[in-house]
């Protein structure tokens, strides 16, 4: 019987009604994406085992898709089409491994495509999502300014600890922006493209996430003049600078909160915060703090806060939280009252802060703290303000987990990729995941975001908020070296945490915030690996911009390719013992080892690689 719908049975047969796992969401950039050149990218995430895929138009024509990411459980199928001016309707058709027809429509897997069984896209409704080109695959170097280098001891806070003392959350060691500028050549030689600074705004703390003045660099860091000097030094070496900021909270001596403390509900700034009762105060229950690591330090900190900010501290022996405030704070921390960015005046103030550092100082973007805790529509206004000031500024979000809702083109360009960190630590550092689990997780991570987002996501292994990589690896520098090598060979923007490259270690903060060991012995094996691979990324565009495809795996090793504009590289990663020989199913007439152990020669439809050392990575030009 003739069908009224040309696309009803694309393969001229009914579709198999097994419940295949096929995922497509046209509201997600990872699936439907307008590229910068005007073409439209379609991506479908499907269970492994499908052998062919097609984008099927309502007129029955089909565009063949290609498998761009392949894993143990999921594959990503992609097709890119030229942009048209008219809306068009479509569905998807696949072949299963046993040859069955599989039709995917908005309702799910179907036996055929009928009148209402199609998605419709209006190209006029699609907006481009352009990422700063300089951030694609860039090497990011994160610095905790208080602990990197002391360039001007005359600016040290009173009672500063000696450089290299055990890090303490309340005690300073004198790092400053002058010191970072002094080490600009070190950063350039390391192959760094971007420096990301933890907060530098005026604040009494070591971390400075509790800013007192968002328009002023802390005097102990050298003030605004030191920031200008640092920007010049970095820009002269073609290194960008990203500032960290938290617009979710402030210090109690911030002018608006100080006014609320002084004037209560009569303050014109009362709606800048969420005050449950007046006056703002802190209740402490010392008898419930016995299991805290440093209860006396914390009580002393709160009493100093009382003296500095005028927020009363009351001790109580009743039941309740050990520390309690009658105003909203970040995670209940009294020194970080929450800002109400739903209030129009507060919002205008912080949008002005955001544009100020772009227009007046020429910073290259922001890493924004605790993004999930801020009113979501604020980030739409934030992006608009920053991109109006500098369309090439990069906006990086701190979000632990799937950041897809914030990476659709209207808020952030990229995220701190803690998913990457967890996958790598489980596989390389602790060995708690298998190769199949790692490749499966990595494949699914690649499918989470639009390709241009994946290119700029900060793939970190350590940060100021986490244990350092070497600590997580049990201080095994070979495991740390292998994890770092993979980090520098995988898609994205590898994020190096200051000192990891020379073997710094440390557990949970503040232990992870130690001072850089400028005068101590460095782990040259780690440093040489980082330097070699950062510069190799510059010489081989496939390592910076290329697609990734897993092509081989065994119990403790795997291989993938990186491909870009005719350059194709094979990367072999081995966390286990030595491998005498492996056959990787990729073709090459004259394979050449560029870095790492292993000798490569062509085989029958494969590259044969021999003498692969334990805990090593290798790069082979195909």
C-alpha positions as CSV (number, residue, x, y, z in Angstrom):
1,X,0.0,0.0,0.0
2,X,1.4,3.4,-0.9
3,X,2.1,5.7,2.0
4,X,1.0,9.3,2.1
5,X,4.2,10.2,4.0
6,X,7.4,9.8,1.9
7,X,9.5,9.3,5.1
8,X,7.2,6.8,6.7
9,X,9.4,3.8,6.1
10,X,12.8,5.2,5.1
11,X,14.3,1.7,4.7
12,X,11.1,0.4,2.9
13,X,10.3,-1.8,5.9
14,X,8.6,-1.5,9.3
15,X,10.8,-0.3,12.2
16,X,11.8,-2.8,14.9
17,X,10.0,-2.1,18.1
18,X,12.7,-3.2,20.5
19,X,13.2,-0.3,23.1
20,X,16.5,1.0,21.8
21,X,18.1,3.7,23.9
22,X,18.2,6.7,21.5
23,X,18.3,10.2,23.0
24,X,17.7,13.5,21.2
25,X,16.7,16.8,22.7
26,X,16.3,19.7,20.3
27,X,16.3,22.1,23.2
28,X,19.8,21.2,24.1
29,X,22.8,22.6,22.2
30,X,24.5,19.2,22.6
31,X,21.9,17.9,20.1
32,X,20.8,20.8,17.9
33,X,23.4,23.4,17.4
34,X,23.8,26.4,15.1
35,X,27.5,26.7,14.2
36,X,29.3,29.9,13.8
37,X,29.4,29.5,10.0
38,X,25.6,29.2,9.8
39,X,25.4,25.4,9.3
40,X,23.2,23.3,11.6
41,X,24.7,20.4,13.6
42,X,22.4,17.5,14.7
43,X,23.7,15.0,17.2
44,X,22.0,11.9,18.5
45,X,23.2,9.8,21.5
46,X,22.4,6.2,21.0
47,X,23.2,2.8,22.5
48,X,26.3,1.1,21.0
49,X,25.7,-1.3,18.2
50,X,23.8,0.7,15.7
51,X,25.6,0.5,12.4
52,X,24.2,3.4,10.3
53,X,22.2,6.5,11.0
54,X,20.3,9.1,8.8
55,X,18.6,12.4,9.3
56,X,15.4,12.0,7.4
57,X,13.5,14.9,6.0
58,X,9.7,14.9,5.6
59,X,10.1,14.5,1.8
60,X,11.8,11.2,2.4
61,X,15.4,12.3,1.6
62,X,18.1,11.2,4.0
63,X,21.4,12.7,5.1
64,X,23.8,10.1,6.3
65,X,25.2,10.6,9.8
66,X,28.7,9.6,11.1
67,X,29.6,8.0,14.4
68,X,31.8,10.8,15.9
69,X,32.2,9.4,19.5
70,X,32.2,5.7,20.2
71,X,32.1,4.1,23.7
72,X,31.2,0.7,25.3
73,X,27.6,1.7,25.9
74,X,26.9,4.8,23.9
75,X,27.8,6.3,20.5
76,X,27.2,9.8,19.2
77,X,25.9,10.2,15.7
78,X,26.3,13.5,13.9
79,X,25.3,15.2,10.7
80,X,25.9,18.9,9.7
81,X,23.6,20.5,7.1
82,X,23.6,23.8,5.3
83,X,21.4,26.4,6.9
84,X,18.1,27.1,5.1
85,X,15.7,30.0,5.6
86,X,12.6,27.9,5.8
87,X,11.5,25.6,8.7
88,X,11.8,21.9,8.0
89,X,10.6,18.7,9.7
90,X,12.7,15.6,10.3
91,X,13.1,12.3,12.1
92,X,16.0,9.8,12.4
93,X,16.5,6.3,11.0
94,X,19.1,3.7,12.1
95,X,20.2,0.2,11.3
96,X,20.8,-2.2,14.2
97,X,23.7,-4.6,14.3
98,X,21.4,-7.4,13.0
99,X,20.1,-5.2,10.1
100,X,16.8,-4.2,11.6
101,X,15.3,-0.8,10.8
102,X,15.0,1.6,13.8
103,X,13.0,4.8,13.5
104,X,13.3,7.5,16.1
105,X,10.6,10.1,16.4
106,X,9.6,12.6,19.2
107,X,7.5,9.9,20.9
108,X,10.4,7.4,20.9
109,X,11.1,4.3,18.8
110,X,8.4,3.8,16.2
111,X,7.3,1.3,13.6
112,X,7.0,4.1,11.0
113,X,6.8,7.9,10.7
114,X,3.4,9.4,10.5
115,X,1.8,12.9,10.4
116,X,2.8,14.1,13.9
117,X,6.0,12.0,14.2
118,X,8.6,14.6,13.4
119,X,10.6,17.4,15.0
120,X,10.4,20.8,13.3
121,X,13.2,23.3,13.3
122,X,12.9,26.9,12.2
123,X,16.5,28.1,11.4
124,X,15.3,31.7,12.2
125,X,14.8,30.7,15.8
126,X,18.3,29.4,16.2
127,X,21.0,31.7,17.6
128,X,24.8,31.2,17.2
129,X,26.8,30.3,20.2
130,X,30.2,31.6,19.5
131,X,33.1,30.8,21.9
132,X,36.2,33.0,22.2
133,X,38.6,31.5,19.7
134,X,41.6,32.1,22.0
135,X,40.1,29.8,24.6
136,X,39.8,26.8,22.4
137,X,42.1,24.1,23.8
138,X,44.0,26.7,25.8
139,X,46.2,25.7,28.7
140,X,44.9,27.3,31.8
141,X,47.1,27.9,34.9
142,X,45.2,28.5,38.1
143,X,46.9,30.5,40.8
144,X,45.9,31.0,44.4
145,X,47.6,34.5,44.7
146,X,48.3,34.4,48.4
147,X,50.6,31.4,48.0
148,X,52.3,31.7,44.6
149,X,55.1,34.2,45.1
150,X,55.9,37.1,47.4
151,X,57.1,39.9,45.1
152,X,56.9,42.8,47.6
153,X,57.4,41.8,51.3
154,X,56.7,45.4,52.3
155,X,53.0,44.8,51.6
156,X,52.8,41.7,53.7
157,X,49.9,41.5,56.2
158,X,50.8,41.9,59.9
159,X,52.1,38.7,61.5
160,X,52.6,36.9,58.1
161,X,53.8,33.3,58.4
162,X,57.1,32.3,56.8
163,X,56.9,31.2,53.2
164,X,56.5,27.5,53.1
165,X,54.9,27.2,56.5
166,X,52.0,24.7,56.8
167,X,49.0,26.4,55.2
168,X,46.4,27.7,57.6
169,X,43.0,29.0,56.5
170,X,43.3,32.2,58.6
171,X,47.1,32.9,58.2
172,X,48.8,34.7,55.4
173,X,52.1,34.0,53.7
174,X,52.5,37.1,51.6
175,X,51.9,36.1,48.0
176,X,50.9,39.0,45.8
177,X,50.3,40.1,42.2
178,X,53.8,41.6,42.0
179,X,55.1,38.1,42.7
180,X,53.0,36.6,39.9
181,X,54.2,39.3,37.5
182,X,57.8,38.5,38.5
183,X,57.2,34.9,37.3
184,X,55.6,35.8,34.0
185,X,58.6,34.2,32.1
186,X,58.2,31.0,34.1
187,X,54.5,30.9,33.0
188,X,55.4,31.6,29.4
189,X,58.1,28.9,29.4
190,X,55.7,26.4,30.9
191,X,53.4,26.9,27.8
192,X,50.6,28.6,29.6
193,X,47.9,30.3,27.5
194,X,45.6,31.6,30.2
195,X,46.2,32.5,33.9
196,X,43.1,32.2,36.1
197,X,43.5,34.0,39.4
198,X,41.5,33.1,42.5
199,X,39.9,36.4,43.9
200,X,42.0,39.5,44.2
201,X,39.4,42.0,45.5
202,X,39.9,43.7,48.8
203,X,39.2,41.2,51.6
204,X,40.7,40.3,55.1
205,X,40.7,36.5,54.3
206,X,43.4,34.4,52.6
207,X,41.0,33.2,49.9
208,X,39.2,36.6,49.3
209,X,35.8,35.1,48.3
210,X,34.4,37.4,50.9
211,X,35.1,40.7,49.2
212,X,34.9,44.0,51.1
213,X,35.3,46.2,48.0
214,X,34.6,44.8,44.5
215,X,36.1,47.8,42.8
216,X,39.5,47.5,44.4
217,X,42.3,45.0,44.3
218,X,43.5,44.1,47.8
219,X,46.4,46.3,49.1
220,X,48.3,43.3,50.3
221,X,48.3,42.0,46.7
222,X,49.6,45.4,45.4
223,X,46.3,47.2,44.7
224,X,44.9,48.2,41.3
225,X,48.4,49.2,40.0
226,X,49.7,45.7,40.5
227,X,46.9,44.2,38.5
228,X,47.6,46.6,35.6
229,X,51.2,45.7,35.8
230,X,50.4,42.0,35.8
231,X,48.0,42.3,32.9
232,X,50.7,44.1,30.8
233,X,53.3,41.5,31.7
234,X,51.0,38.6,30.7
235,X,49.6,40.2,27.6
236,X,53.1,41.0,26.4
237,X,53.7,37.2,26.5
238,X,50.4,36.4,24.7
239,X,48.9,35.1,28.0
240,X,45.3,36.0,28.8
241,X,44.0,36.7,32.4
242,X,40.8,35.6,33.9
243,X,39.6,36.9,37.3
244,X,37.7,34.8,39.8
245,X,34.7,36.5,41.5
246,X,31.8,35.6,43.7
247,X,28.7,37.7,43.3
248,X,26.8,35.3,45.6
249,X,28.2,36.7,48.9
250,X,30.4,39.4,50.4
251,X,32.2,40.2,53.7
252,X,30.1,41.8,56.5
253,X,32.1,45.0,56.2
254,X,31.0,45.4,52.5
255,X,29.4,48.9,52.5
256,X,25.8,47.7,51.9
257,X,25.8,45.0,54.6
258,X,27.6,47.4,57.0
259,X,24.8,49.9,56.5
260,X,22.2,47.2,57.3
261,X,24.1,46.4,60.5
262,X,24.1,50.1,61.4
263,X,20.5,51.0,60.4
264,X,18.6,47.8,60.5
265,X,15.3,47.7,58.5
266,X,15.7,51.5,57.8
267,X,18.8,50.8,55.7
268,X,18.3,51.5,52.0
269,X,20.3,48.3,51.4
270,X,18.1,46.0,53.4
271,X,16.8,44.3,50.2
272,X,20.4,43.6,49.0
273,X,20.4,40.7,51.5
274,X,18.0,38.1,53.1
275,X,17.7,39.2,56.7
276,X,15.3,37.0,58.7
277,X,15.4,39.1,61.9
278,X,17.0,42.4,63.0
279,X,19.6,43.1,64.0
280,X,21.9,40.6,62.1
281,X,23.7,38.4,64.7
282,X,25.5,35.1,65.1
283,X,24.7,32.5,67.6
284,X,27.4,30.0,68.6
285,X,27.0,26.8,70.5
286,X,30.6,25.9,71.7
287,X,29.5,22.6,73.3
288,X,28.5,21.3,69.8
289,X,31.8,22.1,68.3
290,X,33.9,19.5,70.1
291,X,34.5,17.4,67.0
292,X,35.6,20.4,64.9
293,X,39.3,20.4,63.9
294,X,40.0,23.9,65.2
295,X,37.0,25.2,67.2
296,X,39.1,27.8,69.1
297,X,40.4,29.2,65.8
298,X,36.9,29.5,64.5
299,X,35.5,31.1,67.7
300,X,38.4,33.6,67.5
301,X,37.6,34.3,63.9
302,X,34.0,35.1,64.8
303,X,34.9,37.3,67.7
304,X,37.3,39.3,65.3
305,X,34.4,39.5,62.9
306,X,32.3,41.0,65.7
307,X,34.9,43.6,66.3
308,X,35.4,44.4,62.6
309,X,31.8,44.3,61.4
310,X,29.8,45.0,64.5
311,X,27.7,41.7,64.1
312,X,27.1,40.5,67.6
313,X,28.2,37.0,68.6
314,X,26.1,35.3,71.2
315,X,27.0,32.0,72.9
316,X,24.3,29.5,73.8
317,X,24.1,26.1,75.5
318,X,20.8,25.0,73.8
319,X,20.4,22.7,70.9
320,X,20.7,23.7,67.3
321,X,23.4,24.2,64.7
322,X,26.9,24.8,66.1
323,X,26.9,28.2,64.3
324,X,23.7,29.9,63.3
325,X,22.9,33.3,61.8
326,X,19.6,35.2,61.4
327,X,20.7,36.2,57.9
328,X,21.3,34.0,54.9
329,X,24.9,33.1,54.2
330,X,26.8,30.9,51.8
331,X,26.5,27.4,53.4
332,X,25.8,29.2,56.8
333,X,29.3,30.8,57.0
334,X,28.7,34.0,59.0
335,X,31.5,35.9,57.2
336,X,29.7,35.4,53.8
337,X,26.2,37.0,53.9
338,X,24.3,36.1,50.7
339,X,23.7,38.9,48.2
340,X,20.1,39.2,46.8
341,X,20.7,39.5,43.0
342,X,16.9,39.3,42.4
343,X,16.9,42.9,43.8
344,X,17.2,45.3,40.8
345,X,19.6,47.7,42.6
346,X,21.9,44.9,43.7
347,X,21.9,43.5,40.2
348,X,22.8,46.8,38.6
349,X,25.7,47.2,41.0
350,X,27.2,43.9,40.2
351,X,26.7,44.1,36.5
352,X,28.7,47.4,36.8
353,X,31.4,45.5,38.7
354,X,31.6,42.9,35.9
355,X,32.0,45.5,33.1
356,X,34.4,47.7,35.2
357,X,37.2,45.2,35.2
358,X,36.7,44.5,31.5
359,X,36.6,48.1,30.3
360,X,39.0,49.8,32.7
361,X,41.6,47.1,33.1
362,X,41.3,44.9,30.0
363,X,40.9,41.5,31.8
364,X,40.0,38.7,29.4
365,X,37.1,37.1,31.2
366,X,35.7,35.7,34.5
367,X,35.6,32.5,36.4
368,X,32.4,32.9,38.4
369,X,32.0,31.2,41.8
370,X,29.1,29.1,43.0
371,X,27.0,29.7,39.9
372,X,24.2,27.3,40.9
373,X,23.5,29.4,44.0
374,X,22.9,32.6,42.2
375,X,19.5,33.6,40.7
376,X,19.6,32.0,37.3
377,X,18.3,34.9,35.2
378,X,21.1,37.0,36.6
379,X,23.6,35.1,34.4
380,X,21.7,36.1,31.3
381,X,22.1,39.7,32.2
382,X,25.7,39.1,33.2
383,X,26.6,37.6,29.8
384,X,24.9,40.4,28.0
385,X,26.8,43.0,30.0
386,X,30.2,41.4,29.7
387,X,29.9,40.5,26.0
388,X,28.7,44.0,25.2
389,X,31.9,45.3,26.9
390,X,34.1,42.7,25.1
391,X,32.6,40.1,22.8
392,X,35.8,38.1,23.1
393,X,35.7,37.8,26.9
394,X,35.4,34.2,28.2
395,X,32.9,33.3,30.9
396,X,33.8,30.2,32.9
397,X,31.3,28.7,35.4
398,X,32.1,26.8,38.6
399,X,29.5,24.0,38.5
400,X,30.1,20.6,39.9
401,X,28.3,18.0,37.7
402,X,26.3,18.4,34.5
403,X,26.4,22.1,33.6
404,X,24.3,21.8,30.5
405,X,21.6,24.3,31.5
406,X,24.2,27.0,31.9
407,X,25.9,26.2,28.5
408,X,23.2,26.8,26.0
409,X,24.6,30.1,24.6
410,X,22.8,32.6,26.9
411,X,24.9,32.3,30.0
412,X,28.4,30.8,30.1
413,X,30.9,29.7,27.6
414,X,32.4,26.8,29.6
415,X,32.5,25.1,33.0
416,X,35.1,23.9,35.4
417,X,34.9,20.3,34.4
418,X,34.8,18.4,37.7
419,X,33.3,15.5,35.8
420,X,36.6,15.2,34.0
421,X,38.5,15.3,37.3
422,X,36.4,12.5,38.9
423,X,36.7,10.3,35.8
424,X,40.5,10.7,35.7
425,X,41.1,10.3,39.5
426,X,39.0,7.1,39.6
427,X,41.0,5.7,36.7
428,X,44.6,7.0,37.0
429,X,45.0,8.0,40.7
430,X,43.0,5.5,42.7
431,X,42.4,2.8,40.1
432,X,38.8,2.3,41.3
433,X,37.4,2.2,37.7
434,X,38.0,-0.2,34.9
435,X,39.0,0.9,31.4
436,X,35.5,0.1,30.1
437,X,34.0,2.3,32.8
438,X,36.4,5.1,32.1
439,X,35.9,5.1,28.4
440,X,32.1,4.8,28.9
441,X,32.1,7.8,31.3
442,X,34.3,9.9,29.1
443,X,32.2,9.2,26.0
444,X,29.0,10.2,27.9
445,X,30.8,13.3,29.1
446,X,31.7,14.3,25.5
447,X,28.0,13.9,24.6
448,X,26.9,16.2,27.4
449,X,27.9,19.4,25.7
450,X,28.0,21.1,22.3
451,X,31.4,20.5,20.6
452,X,32.4,24.2,21.0
453,X,31.8,24.0,24.7
454,X,33.9,20.8,25.0
455,X,36.7,22.7,23.4
456,X,36.9,25.3,26.1
457,X,35.8,23.4,29.3
458,X,38.4,23.7,32.0
459,X,39.6,20.1,32.5
460,X,41.1,20.2,35.9
461,X,42.7,17.5,38.1
462,X,43.3,19.8,41.2
463,X,42.0,23.1,42.5
464,X,41.9,25.3,45.6
465,X,38.7,23.5,46.6
466,X,40.0,19.9,46.2
467,X,42.8,17.6,47.2
468,X,45.8,17.9,44.9
469,X,46.3,15.3,42.2
470,X,49.5,13.9,43.7
471,X,47.8,13.5,47.1
472,X,44.9,11.6,45.5
473,X,47.5,9.4,43.7
474,X,49.0,8.3,47.0
475,X,52.0,10.6,46.2
476,X,52.9,8.2,43.3
477,X,54.4,10.7,40.8
478,X,54.1,8.2,37.9
479,X,50.4,8.0,38.3
480,X,50.2,11.8,38.6
481,X,52.3,12.1,35.5
482,X,50.1,9.8,33.5
483,X,46.9,11.6,34.5
484,X,48.5,14.9,33.6
485,X,49.6,13.6,30.3
486,X,46.1,12.4,29.5
487,X,44.8,15.8,30.6
488,X,47.1,17.6,28.1
489,X,46.2,15.2,25.3
490,X,42.4,15.1,25.6
491,X,39.9,17.6,24.1
492,X,39.2,20.8,26.1
493,X,41.2,23.4,28.0
494,X,43.5,21.6,30.5
495,X,43.5,23.3,33.8
496,X,46.8,23.1,35.7
497,X,46.7,24.1,39.4
498,X,49.8,26.0,40.5
499,X,52.6,23.8,41.7
500,X,51.1,20.5,40.5
501,X,53.6,20.6,37.7
502,X,56.6,20.5,40.1
503,X,55.1,17.9,42.5
504,X,53.2,19.9,45.1
505,X,50.9,17.7,47.2
506,X,48.2,18.3,49.8
507,X,44.9,17.1,51.0
508,X,41.7,19.0,51.6
509,X,42.0,22.8,51.9
510,X,43.9,24.5,53.4
511,X,46.4,21.7,52.7
512,X,45.9,22.1,49.0
513,X,46.8,25.8,49.2
514,X,50.4,25.6,50.1
515,X,53.1,28.1,49.0
516,X,54.9,27.4,45.8
517,X,58.3,25.8,46.5
518,X,60.5,28.2,44.5
519,X,63.6,27.3,46.4
520,X,63.0,23.6,46.9
521,X,63.8,20.6,44.7
522,X,61.2,20.1,42.0
523,X,59.9,16.9,40.5
524,X,61.5,17.4,37.1
525,X,59.8,14.3,35.6
526,X,56.4,16.0,36.1
527,X,57.6,19.4,35.0
528,X,59.3,18.0,31.8
529,X,56.1,16.2,30.9
530,X,53.9,19.2,31.3
531,X,56.3,21.5,29.4
532,X,56.8,19.0,26.6
533,X,53.0,18.5,26.1
534,X,51.9,22.1,26.4
535,X,54.4,23.0,23.6
536,X,53.4,19.9,21.6
537,X,49.8,21.2,21.7
538,X,51.0,24.4,20.0
539,X,52.9,22.5,17.3
540,X,50.1,20.0,16.6
541,X,46.7,21.6,16.1
542,X,45.0,18.2,16.4
543,X,45.9,18.1,20.1
544,X,44.3,21.5,20.7
545,X,41.3,21.5,18.3
546,X,40.9,17.9,17.1
547,X,38.0,15.5,17.4
548,X,38.5,12.5,19.7
549,X,37.6,8.9,18.9
550,X,38.4,5.9,21.1
551,X,39.8,3.2,18.8
552,X,41.2,0.4,21.1
553,X,41.2,-0.7,24.7
554,X,42.3,-3.5,26.9
555,X,42.2,-4.2,30.7
556,X,44.6,-1.3,31.6
557,X,45.2,0.6,28.4
558,X,43.3,2.4,25.7
559,X,44.0,4.4,22.5
560,X,42.2,7.3,20.8
561,X,42.8,9.5,17.8
562,X,42.8,13.3,17.6
563,X,42.0,14.6,14.1
564,X,42.0,18.1,12.7
565,X,42.3,19.4,9.1
566,X,44.2,16.5,7.7
567,X,46.4,15.9,10.8
568,X,45.7,12.7,12.6
569,X,47.4,11.6,15.8
570,X,47.1,8.3,17.7
571,X,47.4,8.5,21.5
572,X,48.1,5.3,23.6
573,X,47.6,5.5,27.4
574,X,48.8,2.6,29.5
575,X,48.2,2.6,33.3
576,X,49.3,-1.1,33.6
577,X,52.5,-3.1,33.1
578,X,54.6,-3.1,29.9
579,X,53.0,-4.2,26.7
580,X,55.1,-6.0,24.1
581,X,52.9,-5.3,21.1
582,X,49.3,-4.2,20.3
583,X,47.4,-3.9,17.1
584,X,45.4,-0.7,16.9
585,X,42.7,-0.8,14.2
586,X,43.6,2.5,12.4
587,X,45.3,2.9,9.1
588,X,48.7,4.6,8.4
589,X,51.3,4.2,5.8
590,X,54.2,5.6,7.8
591,X,53.3,5.9,11.5
592,X,55.9,7.9,13.5
593,X,56.3,8.1,17.3
594,X,56.3,11.8,18.3
595,X,56.5,11.5,22.1
596,X,56.7,8.7,24.6
597,X,57.8,5.1,24.4
598,X,56.6,2.7,21.7
599,X,57.7,1.9,18.2
600,X,55.0,2.0,15.5
601,X,54.8,0.2,12.1
602,X,52.0,-0.3,9.6
603,X,50.1,-3.6,9.8
604,X,47.1,-5.1,7.9
605,X,44.4,-2.5,8.5
606,X,46.1,-1.5,11.7
607,X,49.1,0.2,13.4
608,X,51.3,-2.2,15.3
609,X,52.9,-0.6,18.4
610,X,55.6,-2.4,20.3
611,X,57.6,-1.9,23.6
612,X,55.0,0.2,25.4
613,X,56.3,1.0,28.9
614,X,54.3,0.8,32.1
615,X,52.4,3.9,33.3
616,X,53.1,5.7,30.1
617,X,51.5,7.7,27.3
618,X,52.6,7.9,23.6
619,X,51.7,10.1,20.7
620,X,52.0,8.6,17.2
621,X,51.5,10.5,14.0
622,X,49.4,8.6,11.5
